[in-house]
Amino acid sequence: MKEFFISDCPQQENKIITSSFVVVSKQVKPKKTGEPYLALTLGDRTGQIEAKMWDNVEEFIDAFDQDDFLKIKGLINKYKNRFQLTIHKLRRMPEAEVDFADYLPKTRNDIDELWAALAGFVASFQNPDLKALVELFLADPEIAGRYRVAPAAKTLHHACIGGLLDHVVSLFRSCDLMCRNYPQVNRDLVLTGAFLHDIGKIHELTYNRSFSYSTRGQLLGHMIIELEMLQAKLAQLPGFPENLKILIEHMIISHHGQYEFGSPKLPMFPEALMLHYLDDLDSKMEAMRAHFEREAGSEGPWTSYNASLGRPLLNSEKFLRTEPALPEEPAADSAGAAAEAESPSSDAEFPGLFTGQKA
């Protein structure tokens, strides 16, 4: 049974731990001396950690591959304010020893309830063409099965089993609320864009052992995949309005909002703009929530540096619970100081597990 998780690093800093991990990435790099060392990214359901193996590397270079499971003994420490693991010993684990639920994070929300919420929004569509299109996707068993379990991203936000569905339902709720404040916006069109904007992730990402990119995803990206999926479904809907099709396509290719973030086009009409900003907001709010959760054991209100947001984060809830600093007391007068000087002061108050063999 796995006893140490990556989220436990703050409590185990500068200590030797023994635990199991999935290999997210594996590289063999040269030291300054020319000898090889292993640079790994390891994962479990609570996150990822960079790991290095410096000694006896030749014995282990070919002993495992990416997506394998390893039992590792090593030291947890910090480098450039980030936790890392220095590996002392490792062995590859056979699948009989693996409880897969330990290694892939899963949404905190019930997937069946999320799916029912999504279907409820679609049932409320007033536009028959948009309703027929989205229902066609929902009725496809392969797409529906993948949509329920796919992550929304590899690492940045909603990077968990069910993350895509969780993200889209959250986005549906935000879009529905904002459309009440901006009645000129076409609610059904915004929700259709929300449903389709990341649907290509079901093919772009792989999520059996760890989260990574498929070859198709690496070469095409989710937007191209989404356009292909959209064309396949529209072929089953003769008479679908051409103008509506163009608007949906634009929402797909513009939802990242800026050229430098991968959008070939900027959002150019209200529904596309709303989708972009609410998608960006939902992803960033989830990234913050998850970062606070990972560092729940830390004492202070400030977190470590968050790479996706480009800053450390202040947990405002913790900050509001901290006691304000008291003003300094005025210096004692000479008589008081003399009396204090005369008064007495008071003092303030793994062995044998590894053999190095390959499993």
Residue, then its C-alpha position, 0 to 999 in steps of 0.5 A: m500500500k502506498e504510504f507516501f504521496i507527493s503532496d506529503c513533501p512539506q512534512q518529509e523535507n530532508k528525510i528519506i522516503t520509500s514509495s512508489f511512483v509512475v514514470v511521467s518522463k525519463q531522460v538520460k543526461p551527462k554529468k560534467t564528468g561525462e558519466p550519465y545520470l537519470a532525470l525523471t519526472l515522477g507522478d502519483r494522484t497528488g502531483q508530480i516531482e522531479a527526481k535525479m539518480w546520480d550513482n550506479v546509473e548504468e545498472f538502471i538505465d534500461a531497467f524501466d521506461q516511461d509509464d512504468f511503475l517504480k518503487i523508490k528509496g530516496l531523499i526529499n529536499k528542495y532545490k530552487n524552492r521546489f521539492q525534488l527527490t534524490i534517488h538512492k535505490l529503485r526497482r521496477m514494479p510488476e502490475a500485480e503490485v500496483d493499485f492504479a487509483d494511487y497514480l492518476p488524480k481524479t476529479r473531486n466531483d461525482i462523474d455521474e452527477l456531472w454528466a447529468a448536469l451537462a445533459g440538463f443544460v443541453a436539454s434546455f437549448q432553444n435552438p434546434d440545430l445546436k441542440a441536435l449537434v451537441e446531442l449527436f456528440l453525446a449519443d456517440p458511445e466512444i466520444a461520451g465514454r472518453y469525455r467522461v474520463a479525459p483530463a482537461a490538460k496535461t498539467l495546467h488545470h483540471a489535470c485529473i480523470g474527469g477533469l474535462l467534464d468537470h471543467v465544461v460543467s463549471l464553464f456551462r454554469s458560468c456561461d449561463l450566469m453571464c448570459r443572464n447579465y448580457p441578454q444580447v449574447n446567444r446562450d445556446l451558441v456560447l454553451t455549444g462552444a463551451f462543450l466543443h472547445d476542448i473536446g479534442k483533448i479526448h484524442e490529444l491526451t493519453y491518460n491510462r498510466s500518466f497524462s501525456y500527448s498522443t502522437r496525433g495530439q502532438l502533431l495536430g493539437h486539440m483544435i484541429i482534432e475538434l474541427e475534424m470531429l465537428q465536420a464528421k458530425l455535421a455530415q450527419l446533419p444535412g441542412f445545418p446552417e452554414n453561418l452557424k457552422i462558421l461561428i462554431e468553428h471560429m469559437i473553437i480556433s479562437h478560444h485561447g484568446q491570443y496568438e501567443f497562446g495558440s489561437p490562430k484567430l482572436p475572438m471576433f464576436p460576443e459569444a467567442l469573447m465570452l467563451h475565451y474569458l470564462d474559459d481562462l477564468d475557470s482554468k486559472m481559478e482551478a489552478m489556484r485551488a489545486h495549488f492551495e490543496r497541494e500545499a495545504g500542509s504548509e504553515g504560512p499563507w504564501t505558496s511556492y512558485n506556481a509555474s503555470l500562473g508565473r507567480p507565488l500565490l497568497n492563500s487569502e483564507k489562511f492570511l485572514r486567519t493569521e494574527p496581526a503583528l502587535p506594535e512594539e512595547p515602549a522601552a522601559d524607564s531606567a528604574g524599571a530597567a534596573a528592577e528588571a535587571e535585578s530579577p532572575s531570568s528564566d530559560a525558554e523551553f528502511p532496511g533490507l527492502f531493496t536489493g537492486q534487482k530488476a523486477 
